[in-house]
Amino acid sequence: MKELYNRTEVELLAAQKFTFIAHPVLHVTAVRKSVESESITATFEIEIGEYVIGELTIQYDTIERLLDAFDIADHAEIFELEGMDKA
């Protein structure tokens, strides 16, 4: 791999069009801090390949508001529960 470029080479490279195809993945983790509270803290991680390129945390009043943000019906079965005690 060449690491040093002269000005002419850089100008030629900059004049070309490049397209990178990468599929971003959004992981959403939603946590309710207590049984008494309806408030949900959602953490969003945006990944491309093995790299996390962004992370955002947003507080929602209810789980319905979080689902509405993604236009997901409240009866949709798309949840994976982690850390739950199995009785």
Stockholm file with secondary structure:
# STOCKHOLM 1.0

chainA/1-87         MKELYNRTEVELLAAQKFTFIAHPVLHVTAVRKSVESESITATFEIEIGEYVIGELTIQYDTIERLLDAFDIADHAEIFELEGMDKA
#=GR chainA/1-87 SS CCCCCCHHHHHHHHHSCCCCCCCEEEEEEEEESCSSCCCEEEEEEEEETTEEEEEEEEEESSHHHHHHHTTCCTTCCCCCCCSCCCC
#=GC SS_cons        CCCCCCHHHHHHHHHSCCCCCCCEEEEEEEEESCSSCCCEEEEEEEEETTEEEEEEEEEESSHHHHHHHTTCCTTCCCCCCCSCCCC
//
